[in-house]
Structure formats: C-alpha cells, structure tokens
Amino acid sequence: MSSSRSSDSRSTRAALKVLARYLGPQWALVTLLLVLLLSSIGLQLLTPQILASYIDVAREQGALATLQRFAFTYIVLGLLVQLFSAGATYVGANVGWTATNRLRADLMRHLLKLDMSYHKERTPGEMIERVDGDVTALSNFFSQFSVRVFGAALLLLGSLVMFWREDVRVGAIVTVFACFTLFALLRARRVGVEPSKKEREASAELYGFIEERLTGLDDVRALGGGAHALRGFLGVQKNFFWKAYRAWIARSVVWQLSFLMFAIGYVGILGLAVGFYAAGTITLGTAYLYYTYMTLIEDPIDQLTQQLQELQKAGAGLIRIGEVFGLSTELREGAREVPSGATEVAFRDVSFAYGDTPVLKDVDFTLRAGRTLGLLGRTGSGKTTLTRLVSRLYDPTAGSVTLSGIDTRDLSLESLREHVAVVTQDVQLFQASIRDNLTLFDDRLPDERVAAALEEVGLGDWLASQADGLDSALASGSLSAGEAQLLAFARVLLRDPGLVILDEPSSRLDPATEARLTKAMERLLLHRTAIVIAHRLDTVARADDILVLGDGEIVEFGPREALACRPSSRYSQLLRAASQGRADFEEVLS
C-alpha cells in the first residue's frame, strides 16, 4: 500500500509540475478557456430550472404564451451550452497540443545532449517510444484533462449547490454520497499507476526490438534467422500483452466501482423524489429537478472517472519522462566558441576506455589546419573512437583533445557540433523532399544555396531530372549508395564546417562511382581540415598526413609522401602489398 501511495503521489506531483510548466505560458488562452467553461456550466445548471417550470405550468394548464416563452428560452440556452462547450473543447485542444509539442521538443533536445554512454545502452526504438509514445499518451491529458476535470469539478459543485437550494435534507444526502463516491474512486485510482508504468516500459521494449530487427533485416534473411527473430518477437509481444492486460484490469476497477455507486445513487434519489411527491411536499417539476441534477452529478463524476484513468496512464508516462529529464550528461557544457575556418586538431596524451576496456593509449599528434589526415588501422584499433572524441561524443579518460588550441571540454556543444561534420558509411535518408533531406528540415536556407550545393558535388544533372526539383519526394531506395554519399556531402557543404570526418565513404562503391565520389570529396575538403577513416588505400591517396593505429596506440604518423618513401613504414608496406595484388589491411597491419 505504501508503494502504491508513493507512486500515486509521484504521478500527481509530476502531473501538476508539467501542467504548470507547459500551460503557464499560455495563460491568455487558459483564461479564455476558463470563461467558456464557466459560461457553459452556469447555463447547464440553469436550463433544468426552465424545464421544471415548464412542467409545473403545463401540469396546471397555464397560459400557452408562458409555455412558449419557456420553450424558446430552453432552446436558446441549450444552443448556447453547445456553443460554449464546443469553444471550450477547441481552445482546450489547442492549448493541450501546443503544450504536448513543446514537451516533445524539450524531451528531444534533452536526449540529444546526453552522451553516447546513455544511447549505447538503449535502442533507437526505445528512444522513439520515449519521445513519441510516452508523450502521445499525454496528449489527452493535456488537451482534455483541464477542460473535463476542471469543468466536471465546477459542474459537480454547482449541482450540489442546486440540491441544497431545493432541499437542505436532499442536499446533505447527495453531498455525502458524492464525497464518498469520489473518495472511493480516488482510492481505486492508485491501483492502476504502477501497472500502467510497466505497460509503457513493455511497449518501449517491444518497439526497440522491432526497430533493431528491421535495421538488421538483410542480415537476418541472409543468415536464415527469420524463425529465431520471430520467436524473439513473440516473446516481447507476449510480455507486452500481459502487462497491458493487467494494466487494463487495474484501471477498469475505477469505472466498475463508478457504475455500482451510481446504480445505488439513482435508486436512492428516485426513491426520495417519489416519496416527497407522494407526500405533496414537492411538485412534479421539482421531482424532475432531483433526477436531472443527479444526472448532472453523474456526468462530472463519470468524466472524472474517465480522466482519472487517463491520469493513471499520464502519471506513468510522466514518471518515465521525468526519469529522462532527470538524466544528466557526463559531458559538461563549455562556454567558448570554435573559431571559424579550418581547424587544427591536437591530441595530447589521450587515453580512453569503455568501462574497464582500454581503447586508446597515450595518443599524441597534431593535425594542422587545412590538412587531410588518412586514418588507417585494423578493425578494433580505435579509429572510430578517435573520431568520436573529436566530435565529443565522449570525453577522453585521460589527456585532452583540442580544436584550434581550445580543449573540447571548454567548448559549447552546440558550437562544436556545428563546426564538426561527420559523414558515416550509412547515410540516413528521410521520407521527405530532397530539400528537407539536405537541410534537415531547416526552411531558413534559400533554394538557390541548396541547389548550388548539389551542383558542387556533381548532382546537378540528377536534380534537373527530378519533376518537382527540390520539392520532389525522395522515395525509399531511390538513390544508389554513391548518390546517397554525394547527398551527404551536399549536407556538409550547406553547413560549411571547419572540420570534416569521413568514415570510409567509398568502401562499398564500384570504381566508376568511386571516381565520381573522389572528385566530390576533393571539392568538399578544399580549405577544410579533414579526418578520413580508410579501409582502402585509394581513399587516402591524396591525404596530406597518415596516422596508423594499432591496438589503440599510434604505430606511425607523418606526411603521406614521407611515409611512402620510407621502406620500413607501415604505409609503405601497404603500398607494396597493393602493388603486388594484396590489399588485406588486417594482414599487413598485424
């Protein structure tokens, strides 16, 4: 019970905190929403009085003009109630979705600032579920919770006041009933918070599993692992099903209890109305008022019941979102900016380890501004880790990495990421227009500049062949591997960074496409510093410097031409092996 109370308290505090943070800036719309709600509720409480008077006048065979006036007034008030209710719903949805989208953006921004140690432990699918799934589960909480819950509370209070106004005894009885019902529902609500949280966690695990298997679909098919992948999917799907089922059962306690309580309530209020009418103490119209105001009590409590179920889901989601916001990156934020232009890169006695596994050991070198470094080494030698330290996905365990003489730990992360561009072997393309794929959905860049970037990397003719130009949709699989790499180069040109990191851009291309890519790469690296991870010598044939890594240590470093002329150097050995028809890096560098 104490655990349930603790979870319930956490979800309530989280809900109130998020409401204040994301609804506060929209105070003008929230005020309008309050006015619409008060107007709608006031009219809902007034219309039964009109109809009760109509019933009493009709029973006493009153004047037709009086009945017509009551009928006309009732219709007008009914239309106004609908108008105000529709307005409140619209404004509430607008406020809610604005808040939801702000929350999603803040969550995404926070995740992007976390270091790679966090992202390595979680699948992209789980991240998508956190940013989209958990926040989408809050959409109803934001868009309808304030309207329905606040409105329901006001309507409930107003209905009780009307009961007290009609008869103090009935008012007291109904007030006790309403308070007991609300207390019982609030107690029952706590049952669903923890199961709902486990349901969201199971959902994240499911989507993470799906994303991983879809990413490796080609390998799964090639290795005949379809049956194994399907068994794994059925396992996580079964886990999600049962946790969702248990969460639904726990949440259903609320509405089942509500149904039972109001069955008792209706029997009681109808019994009182019939008894008082038979005794001649109330009119038929007043008896109708008893029943109608009971429905006006049922409606808000029913709304509260539904929204409390949503609050259970929202509470679980808010706790999970709060856990993400509570994560702090190990990469402290610096304040200095990266100087513009080509960047000097220096490693000073840098060591790095993933946990207890050393990857880089006492790496020390300087790459002067405007020069291109060819980075060679066996698989697992630390090449990729070295570039990740440059782009500050990690900080070194010991030593320092500097850009233009400034320690990366003293640099603003935003400035560093804008100044350093990374092109990987796998280019990520979006189901969007060519323009959006190049600008990454930044509409501030003019079309002329985007088209010029494509022309510069050799995709001018390709762009001209597109029916809608930059607005043409980039369908999945419509680009070859070479064209995708050229598109990635155009992205870099649009950013105009001072340092470019290329992770073997030509490893999977045919010779003709590779030659085309090499020309584009020359234009891309002009007047910029570059680090090129290579698995083929042709990739670094025009590099200024060569750095060979072995088991996390520098085997050799120097100007490419000088190393090529030194017979004992590893680079020279690679060149001789290539001339003899042997191009196995692993063998020569071992």
C-alpha positions as CSV (number, residue, x, y, z in Angstrom):
1,M,0.0,0.0,0.0
2,S,2.8,2.4,0.9
3,S,4.4,1.7,-2.5
4,S,1.1,2.4,-4.2
5,R,0.7,5.7,-2.3
6,S,4.3,6.7,-3.1
7,S,3.7,6.0,-6.8
8,D,0.4,7.8,-6.8
9,S,2.0,10.8,-5.0
10,R,4.8,10.9,-7.6
11,S,2.4,10.8,-10.5
12,T,0.3,13.6,-9.0
13,R,3.3,15.8,-8.3
14,A,4.7,15.1,-11.8
15,A,1.3,15.9,-13.4
16,L,0.9,19.2,-11.6
17,K,4.5,20.2,-12.3
18,V,4.2,19.5,-16.0
19,L,0.8,21.3,-16.2
20,A,2.3,24.4,-14.6
21,R,5.4,24.4,-16.8
22,Y,3.6,24.0,-20.1
23,L,0.3,25.7,-19.6
24,G,1.6,28.7,-17.7
25,P,3.0,30.4,-20.9
26,Q,-0.5,30.1,-22.4
27,W,-2.2,32.0,-19.7
28,A,-4.3,34.1,-22.1
29,L,-5.8,31.1,-23.8
30,V,-6.2,29.3,-20.4
31,T,-8.2,32.4,-19.2
32,L,-10.4,32.2,-22.3
33,L,-10.9,28.5,-21.6
34,L,-12.0,29.3,-18.0
35,V,-14.5,31.9,-19.2
36,L,-16.0,29.4,-21.7
37,L,-16.2,26.7,-19.1
38,L,-17.9,28.9,-16.5
39,S,-20.4,30.1,-19.1
40,S,-21.2,26.6,-20.2
41,I,-21.6,25.2,-16.7
42,G,-23.7,28.1,-15.5
43,L,-26.2,27.6,-18.4
44,Q,-26.2,23.8,-17.8
45,L,-27.3,24.5,-14.2
46,L,-30.0,27.0,-15.3
47,T,-31.7,25.0,-18.1
48,P,-33.2,22.3,-15.7
49,Q,-34.9,25.2,-13.8
50,I,-36.5,26.4,-17.0
51,L,-37.7,22.9,-17.9
52,A,-39.0,22.3,-14.3
53,S,-41.1,25.5,-14.5
54,Y,-42.4,24.4,-17.9
55,I,-43.6,21.1,-16.4
56,D,-45.3,22.7,-13.5
57,V,-47.1,25.3,-15.7
58,A,-48.1,22.7,-18.2
59,R,-49.5,20.4,-15.4
60,E,-51.5,23.3,-14.1
61,Q,-52.7,24.1,-17.7
62,G,-51.1,27.5,-17.6
63,A,-51.1,30.1,-20.4
64,L,-49.8,29.0,-23.9
65,A,-47.7,32.1,-24.2
66,T,-45.9,31.3,-21.0
67,L,-45.1,27.7,-22.2
68,Q,-43.9,29.1,-25.5
69,R,-41.6,31.5,-23.7
70,F,-40.2,28.8,-21.5
71,A,-39.7,26.5,-24.6
72,F,-37.9,29.3,-26.6
73,T,-35.7,30.2,-23.6
74,Y,-34.8,26.5,-23.1
75,I,-33.8,26.1,-26.8
76,V,-31.7,29.2,-26.8
77,L,-29.9,28.2,-23.6
78,G,-29.4,24.7,-25.0
79,L,-27.8,26.1,-28.1
80,L,-25.5,28.4,-26.1
81,V,-24.5,25.5,-23.9
82,Q,-23.4,23.6,-27.0
83,L,-21.6,26.7,-28.4
84,F,-19.7,27.4,-25.2
85,S,-18.9,23.6,-24.8
86,A,-17.6,23.4,-28.4
87,G,-15.5,26.6,-27.9
88,A,-14.0,25.2,-24.6
89,T,-13.2,21.9,-26.3
90,Y,-11.5,23.7,-29.3
91,V,-9.5,26.1,-27.1
92,G,-8.6,23.2,-24.7
93,A,-7.3,21.1,-27.6
94,N,-5.3,24.0,-28.9
95,V,-3.7,24.6,-25.6
96,G,-3.1,20.9,-25.0
97,W,-1.5,20.1,-28.3
98,T,0.7,23.2,-28.0
99,A,1.9,22.0,-24.6
100,T,2.4,18.5,-25.9
101,N,4.5,19.6,-28.8
102,R,6.6,21.8,-26.6
103,L,7.2,18.8,-24.2
104,R,8.2,16.6,-27.1
105,A,10.6,19.2,-28.4
106,D,12.1,19.7,-24.9
107,L,12.5,15.9,-24.4
108,M,14.2,15.5,-27.8
109,R,16.5,18.4,-27.1
110,H,17.5,16.9,-23.7
111,L,18.1,13.4,-25.3
112,L,20.4,14.9,-27.9
113,K,22.5,16.5,-25.2
114,L,23.1,13.2,-23.4
115,D,26.4,11.5,-24.0
116,M,26.8,8.3,-26.0
117,S,27.1,6.1,-22.9
118,Y,23.4,6.6,-22.4
119,H,22.4,6.0,-26.1
120,K,24.6,2.9,-26.3
121,E,22.6,1.2,-23.6
122,R,19.2,1.9,-25.4
123,T,17.9,1.1,-28.8
124,P,16.6,3.7,-31.2
125,G,13.2,2.2,-30.9
126,E,13.1,2.8,-27.2
127,M,14.2,6.4,-27.7
128,I,11.3,6.8,-30.3
129,E,8.9,5.4,-27.8
130,R,10.1,7.8,-25.1
131,V,9.9,10.9,-27.3
132,D,6.8,10.0,-29.2
133,G,4.9,7.1,-27.5
134,D,5.1,8.4,-23.9
135,V,4.3,12.0,-24.9
136,T,1.5,10.9,-27.2
137,A,0.0,9.1,-24.2
138,L,-0.1,12.5,-22.6
139,S,-1.9,14.2,-25.5
140,N,-5.4,13.6,-24.0
141,F,-4.1,14.6,-20.6
142,F,-3.0,18.0,-22.0
143,S,-5.8,18.6,-24.5
144,Q,-8.8,17.4,-22.4
145,F,-7.8,17.0,-18.8
146,S,-8.1,20.7,-17.9
147,V,-11.4,21.1,-19.8
148,R,-13.1,17.9,-18.5
149,V,-11.7,17.7,-15.0
150,F,-11.9,21.3,-14.1
151,G,-15.2,21.6,-15.8
152,A,-16.5,18.5,-14.2
153,A,-15.4,19.7,-10.7
154,L,-17.3,23.0,-11.3
155,L,-20.4,21.3,-12.6
156,L,-20.4,18.9,-9.6
157,L,-20.1,21.7,-7.1
158,G,-22.8,23.7,-8.9
159,S,-25.2,20.7,-8.9
160,L,-24.7,20.1,-5.2
161,V,-25.4,23.8,-4.5
162,M,-28.7,23.4,-6.5
163,F,-29.6,20.4,-4.4
164,W,-29.1,22.4,-1.2
165,R,-31.1,25.2,-2.7
166,E,-34.1,22.9,-3.4
167,D,-34.0,21.0,-0.1
168,V,-31.3,21.0,2.7
169,R,-32.0,17.4,3.6
170,V,-31.6,16.1,0.0
171,G,-28.6,18.4,-0.5
172,A,-26.9,16.8,2.6
173,I,-27.6,13.3,1.5
174,V,-26.4,13.8,-2.1
175,T,-23.3,15.6,-0.9
176,V,-22.4,12.7,1.4
177,F,-23.0,10.3,-1.5
178,A,-20.8,12.4,-3.9
179,C,-18.0,12.8,-1.4
180,F,-18.0,9.0,-0.6
181,T,-18.0,8.1,-4.3
182,L,-15.2,10.5,-5.1
183,F,-13.2,9.1,-2.1
184,A,-13.7,5.5,-3.3
185,L,-12.7,6.3,-6.9
186,L,-9.6,8.2,-5.7
187,R,-8.6,5.2,-3.6
188,A,-9.2,2.8,-6.5
189,R,-7.2,5.0,-8.9
190,R,-4.0,4.2,-7.2
191,V,-4.2,0.6,-8.3
192,G,-3.5,1.4,-11.9
193,V,-0.5,3.6,-11.7
194,E,2.3,1.0,-11.3
195,P,0.8,-1.5,-13.9
196,S,0.4,1.4,-16.4
197,K,4.1,2.3,-15.9
198,K,5.1,-1.3,-16.5
199,E,2.8,-1.3,-19.6
200,R,4.7,1.7,-21.0
201,E,8.1,0.1,-20.3
202,A,7.0,-3.1,-22.1
203,S,5.8,-1.0,-25.0
204,A,9.2,0.7,-25.2
205,E,10.9,-2.7,-25.2
206,L,8.6,-4.0,-28.0
207,Y,9.3,-1.0,-30.2
208,G,13.0,-1.2,-29.5
209,F,13.0,-4.9,-30.5
210,I,11.1,-4.2,-33.8
211,E,13.5,-1.3,-34.7
212,E,16.6,-3.4,-34.1
213,R,15.3,-6.4,-36.2
214,L,14.2,-4.1,-39.1
215,T,17.6,-2.4,-39.1
216,G,19.3,-5.8,-39.4
217,L,16.7,-7.3,-41.8
218,D,19.1,-8.1,-44.6
219,D,21.5,-9.9,-42.2
220,V,18.5,-11.8,-40.6
221,R,17.4,-13.0,-44.1
222,A,20.9,-13.8,-45.3
223,L,21.6,-16.0,-42.2
224,G,18.2,-17.7,-42.2
225,G,17.4,-16.2,-38.8
226,G,13.8,-15.4,-39.5
227,A,12.4,-18.1,-37.2
228,H,14.7,-17.0,-34.4
229,A,13.7,-13.3,-34.8
230,L,10.1,-14.3,-34.9
231,R,10.4,-16.3,-31.7
232,G,12.1,-13.3,-30.0
233,F,9.3,-11.0,-31.3
234,L,6.6,-13.3,-29.9
235,G,8.4,-13.3,-26.5
236,V,8.4,-9.5,-26.2
237,Q,4.9,-9.2,-27.7
238,K,3.6,-11.7,-25.1
239,N,5.3,-9.7,-22.3
240,F,3.6,-6.5,-23.6
241,F,0.2,-8.2,-24.0
242,W,0.1,-9.5,-20.4
243,K,1.3,-6.2,-18.9
244,A,-1.2,-4.3,-21.0
245,Y,-3.9,-6.7,-19.9
246,R,-3.0,-6.4,-16.2
247,A,-2.9,-2.6,-16.6
248,W,-6.3,-2.6,-18.2
249,I,-7.8,-4.7,-15.5
250,A,-6.3,-2.5,-12.8
251,R,-7.7,0.7,-14.5
252,S,-11.1,-0.9,-15.0
253,V,-11.7,-1.0,-11.2
254,V,-12.4,2.7,-11.4
255,W,-15.3,2.6,-13.8
256,Q,-16.7,-0.6,-12.4
257,L,-16.9,1.0,-9.0
258,S,-18.5,4.1,-10.5
259,F,-21.2,2.1,-12.2
260,L,-22.1,0.3,-8.9
261,M,-22.1,3.5,-6.9
262,F,-24.4,5.4,-9.3
263,A,-26.8,2.5,-9.6
264,I,-27.3,2.9,-5.8
265,G,-27.4,6.7,-6.1
266,Y,-30.2,6.7,-8.8
267,V,-32.3,4.3,-6.8
268,G,-31.9,6.5,-3.7
269,I,-32.7,9.8,-5.4
270,L,-35.7,8.4,-7.3
271,G,-37.0,6.9,-4.0
272,L,-36.7,10.3,-2.3
273,A,-38.4,12.1,-5.2
274,V,-41.3,9.7,-5.3
275,G,-41.7,9.8,-1.6
276,F,-41.7,13.6,-1.3
277,Y,-44.1,13.9,-4.3
278,A,-46.5,11.4,-2.9
279,A,-46.4,13.3,0.4
280,G,-47.2,16.5,-1.5
281,T,-44.1,18.3,-0.3
282,I,-42.6,18.9,-3.8
283,T,-44.1,19.5,-7.3
284,L,-43.6,17.2,-10.3
285,G,-41.2,19.8,-11.7
286,T,-39.1,19.6,-8.5
287,A,-39.0,15.8,-8.7
288,Y,-37.7,16.2,-12.3
289,L,-35.1,18.6,-10.9
290,Y,-33.9,15.9,-8.4
291,Y,-33.4,13.4,-11.2
292,T,-31.8,15.9,-13.6
293,Y,-29.3,17.3,-11.1
294,M,-28.4,13.7,-10.2
295,T,-27.5,13.2,-13.9
296,L,-25.5,16.4,-13.7
297,I,-23.7,14.9,-10.7
298,E,-23.2,11.6,-12.5
299,D,-21.8,13.2,-15.7
300,P,-18.9,15.1,-13.9
301,I,-18.0,12.1,-11.7
302,D,-18.1,9.9,-14.8
303,Q,-15.8,12.4,-16.5
304,L,-13.6,12.4,-13.5
305,T,-13.6,8.6,-13.6
306,Q,-12.5,8.5,-17.3
307,Q,-9.9,11.3,-16.8
308,L,-8.6,9.6,-13.7
309,Q,-7.9,6.5,-15.9
310,E,-6.1,8.8,-18.3
311,L,-4.3,10.3,-15.4
312,Q,-3.1,6.8,-14.5
313,K,-1.6,6.5,-18.0
314,A,-0.3,10.1,-17.9
315,G,1.1,9.6,-14.4
316,A,3.1,6.5,-15.6
317,G,4.2,8.4,-18.7
318,L,5.1,11.5,-16.7
319,I,7.2,9.5,-14.3
320,R,9.1,7.9,-17.2
321,I,9.6,11.3,-18.9
322,G,10.7,12.7,-15.6
323,E,13.3,10.0,-15.3
324,V,14.7,11.0,-18.7
325,F,14.7,14.7,-17.7
326,G,16.5,13.6,-14.6
327,L,19.4,12.1,-16.5
328,S,22.4,14.3,-16.7
329,T,25.2,14.1,-19.3
330,E,28.7,13.4,-18.3
331,L,29.7,16.0,-21.0
332,R,29.8,19.3,-19.1
333,E,28.8,22.3,-21.2
334,G,31.5,24.7,-22.1
335,A,31.2,28.4,-22.9
336,R,33.8,29.0,-25.7
337,E,33.1,29.1,-29.4
338,V,35.0,27.2,-32.1
339,P,36.9,29.8,-34.2
340,S,35.7,29.9,-37.8
341,G,37.7,28.5,-40.7
342,A,39.8,25.3,-41.0
343,T,40.5,23.8,-37.6
344,E,43.7,22.5,-36.0
345,V,43.2,19.2,-34.2
346,A,45.5,18.1,-31.4
347,F,45.6,15.0,-29.2
348,R,47.7,15.4,-26.1
349,D,48.5,12.0,-24.3
350,V,44.9,10.9,-24.8
351,S,43.7,7.6,-23.3
352,F,40.1,6.3,-23.4
353,A,38.3,3.2,-22.2
354,Y,34.8,1.8,-22.5
355,G,34.3,0.8,-18.9
356,D,37.3,-1.3,-18.0
357,T,38.3,-2.0,-21.6
358,P,41.1,0.4,-22.8
359,V,40.7,1.5,-26.5
360,L,43.2,4.4,-26.9
361,K,46.5,4.6,-25.1
362,D,48.6,7.8,-24.9
363,V,47.7,9.1,-28.3
364,D,49.6,12.2,-29.1
365,F,49.6,14.1,-32.5
366,T,48.7,17.4,-34.2
367,L,46.8,17.8,-37.4
368,R,47.4,21.3,-38.7
369,A,44.6,23.4,-40.0
370,G,43.6,22.8,-43.7
371,R,45.3,19.4,-43.9
372,T,43.7,16.0,-44.6
373,L,44.5,13.0,-42.3
374,G,44.2,9.5,-43.6
375,L,43.4,7.2,-40.6
376,L,44.4,3.6,-41.0
377,G,44.3,0.6,-38.8
378,R,42.9,-2.9,-38.2
379,T,39.4,-3.5,-37.1
380,G,39.2,-2.6,-33.4
381,S,42.3,-0.5,-33.4
382,G,40.4,2.6,-32.2
383,K,39.9,4.6,-35.4
384,T,36.2,5.3,-34.8
385,T,36.7,6.0,-31.1
386,L,39.3,8.6,-32.0
387,T,36.9,10.5,-34.3
388,R,34.2,10.3,-31.6
389,L,36.5,12.1,-29.2
390,V,37.0,14.8,-31.8
391,S,33.2,15.3,-32.2
392,R,32.9,15.0,-28.5
393,L,30.5,12.1,-28.3
394,Y,32.8,11.1,-25.4
395,D,35.4,12.8,-23.3
396,P,38.9,11.3,-23.0
397,T,39.6,9.3,-19.9
398,A,43.0,11.0,-19.7
399,G,44.7,13.7,-21.7
400,S,43.0,16.3,-23.8
401,V,41.6,16.9,-27.3
402,T,41.9,20.5,-28.6
403,L,40.3,22.2,-31.6
404,S,42.2,25.3,-32.7
405,G,44.0,25.2,-29.3
406,I,40.8,25.0,-27.2
407,D,40.1,22.0,-25.1
408,T,36.8,20.4,-26.4
409,R,35.6,20.3,-22.8
410,D,35.7,24.1,-22.7
411,L,33.7,24.5,-26.0
412,S,30.0,24.9,-26.3
413,L,28.5,21.7,-27.5
414,E,26.3,23.5,-30.0
415,S,29.2,25.4,-31.4
416,L,31.3,22.2,-31.6
417,R,28.6,20.2,-33.4
418,E,28.0,23.0,-35.9
419,H,31.8,23.2,-36.6
420,V,32.5,19.5,-37.0
421,A,30.6,17.5,-39.6
422,V,30.6,13.6,-39.7
423,V,29.7,11.5,-42.8
424,T,29.3,7.9,-42.0
425,Q,29.1,4.9,-44.3
426,D,25.3,4.6,-43.8
427,V,23.6,7.8,-44.9
428,Q,20.3,8.3,-43.2
429,L,17.6,9.5,-45.6
430,F,14.1,10.7,-44.7
431,Q,10.7,10.1,-46.3
432,A,10.6,13.7,-47.3
433,S,11.5,16.1,-50.1
434,I,15.0,16.5,-51.5
435,R,15.2,19.9,-49.9
436,D,14.2,18.7,-46.4
437,N,16.7,15.8,-46.7
438,L,19.5,18.3,-47.5
439,T,18.6,21.0,-45.0
440,L,17.4,18.6,-42.3
441,F,14.0,20.5,-42.3
442,D,15.6,23.9,-41.9
443,D,13.4,26.2,-44.0
444,R,15.8,29.2,-43.5
445,L,18.2,28.1,-46.2
446,P,17.3,29.5,-49.6
447,D,16.7,27.2,-52.5
448,E,19.5,28.7,-54.6
449,R,22.0,27.7,-52.0
450,V,20.6,24.2,-51.7
451,A,20.7,23.7,-55.5
452,A,24.3,25.1,-55.6
453,A,25.4,22.5,-53.0
454,L,24.0,19.7,-55.2
455,E,25.7,21.1,-58.3
456,E,29.0,21.3,-56.4
457,V,29.0,17.6,-55.5
458,G,28.0,16.6,-59.0
459,L,24.3,16.0,-58.6
460,G,23.2,18.9,-60.7
461,D,22.0,16.7,-63.6
462,W,20.3,14.4,-61.1
463,L,18.4,17.4,-59.6
464,A,17.4,18.6,-63.1
465,S,15.8,15.2,-63.8
466,Q,13.5,15.5,-60.9
467,A,10.0,16.5,-61.8
468,D,9.4,18.9,-58.9
469,G,13.0,19.9,-58.4
470,L,13.9,20.3,-54.7
471,D,10.3,19.7,-53.8
472,S,10.4,16.2,-55.3
473,A,9.8,13.4,-52.7
474,L,12.9,11.3,-52.0
475,A,11.4,7.8,-52.1
476,S,13.0,5.0,-50.1
477,G,15.6,3.1,-52.2
478,S,15.5,5.7,-55.0
479,L,19.2,6.6,-54.5
480,S,22.2,4.4,-55.1
481,A,24.9,4.1,-52.4
482,G,27.1,6.6,-54.3
483,E,24.3,9.1,-54.8
484,A,23.4,8.9,-51.1
485,Q,27.1,9.7,-50.2
486,L,27.0,12.6,-52.5
487,L,23.8,13.8,-50.9
488,A,25.6,13.6,-47.5
489,F,28.4,15.7,-48.9
490,A,25.9,18.3,-50.0
491,R,24.6,18.4,-46.5
492,V,28.1,19.2,-45.2
493,L,28.6,21.9,-47.8
494,L,25.4,23.6,-46.6
495,R,26.7,23.7,-43.1
496,D,30.2,24.9,-44.1
497,P,32.1,23.3,-41.2
498,G,35.8,23.8,-40.5
499,L,36.4,20.1,-39.8
500,V,35.0,17.1,-41.7
501,I,35.2,13.5,-40.6
502,L,34.6,10.9,-43.3
503,D,34.2,7.2,-42.3
504,E,35.3,5.3,-45.3
505,P,32.9,7.0,-47.8
506,S,33.9,4.7,-50.7
507,S,34.0,1.3,-49.1
508,R,31.0,-0.2,-50.9
509,L,31.2,1.5,-54.3
510,D,32.2,0.4,-57.8
511,P,35.3,2.0,-59.4
512,A,33.3,4.4,-61.6
513,T,31.1,5.7,-58.8
514,E,34.2,5.9,-56.5
515,A,35.9,8.1,-59.0
516,R,32.9,10.4,-59.1
517,L,32.8,10.4,-55.3
518,T,36.5,11.2,-55.1
519,K,36.1,14.4,-57.2
520,A,33.2,15.5,-55.0
521,M,35.4,14.7,-51.9
522,E,38.1,17.0,-53.2
523,R,35.7,19.9,-53.5
524,L,34.3,19.1,-50.1
525,L,37.6,19.1,-48.3
526,L,39.0,22.2,-50.0
527,H,40.1,24.8,-47.4
528,R,38.9,22.5,-44.6
529,T,40.6,20.2,-42.1
530,A,39.6,16.5,-42.6
531,I,40.0,13.1,-41.0
532,V,39.3,10.2,-43.3
533,I,38.9,6.7,-41.9
534,A,40.1,4.4,-44.7
535,H,40.0,0.7,-45.4
536,R,41.3,1.1,-49.0
537,L,44.5,3.0,-49.9
538,D,42.8,4.8,-52.8
539,T,40.7,6.6,-50.3
540,V,43.8,8.3,-48.7
541,A,45.8,8.6,-51.9
542,R,45.5,12.4,-51.7
543,A,45.7,12.8,-47.9
544,D,48.4,15.1,-46.5
545,D,49.2,13.1,-43.5
546,I,48.8,9.4,-42.5
547,L,48.2,8.1,-39.0
548,V,48.3,4.3,-38.4
549,L,46.7,2.9,-35.2
550,G,47.4,-0.5,-33.7
551,D,45.8,-1.7,-30.5
552,G,44.9,1.8,-29.5
553,E,48.4,3.2,-30.0
554,I,50.0,5.3,-32.7
555,V,52.1,3.0,-34.8
556,E,53.2,5.8,-37.1
557,F,52.3,9.3,-38.0
558,G,53.7,11.7,-40.6
559,P,53.3,13.3,-44.0
560,R,52.0,10.8,-46.5
561,E,54.7,11.3,-49.1
562,A,57.5,10.9,-46.5
563,L,56.0,7.7,-45.2
564,A,55.6,6.4,-48.7
565,C,59.3,6.9,-49.4
566,R,60.4,5.2,-46.2
567,P,60.5,1.4,-46.9
568,S,60.2,0.4,-43.3
569,S,57.0,2.4,-42.7
570,R,53.6,0.5,-42.4
571,Y,52.1,2.8,-45.0
572,S,54.9,1.9,-47.5
573,Q,54.3,-1.8,-46.7
574,L,50.6,-1.3,-47.6
575,L,51.5,0.4,-50.9
576,R,53.9,-2.5,-51.8
577,A,51.2,-5.1,-50.8
578,A,48.7,-3.3,-53.0
579,S,51.1,-3.2,-56.0
580,Q,51.5,-7.0,-55.6
581,G,47.8,-7.5,-55.6
582,R,47.4,-7.9,-51.9
583,A,45.2,-5.4,-50.2
584,D,44.4,-7.0,-46.9
585,F,44.8,-4.3,-44.3
586,E,44.3,-6.8,-41.4
587,E,47.2,-8.9,-42.6
588,V,49.7,-6.1,-43.4
589,L,48.9,-4.1,-40.2
590,S,49.0,-7.0,-37.8
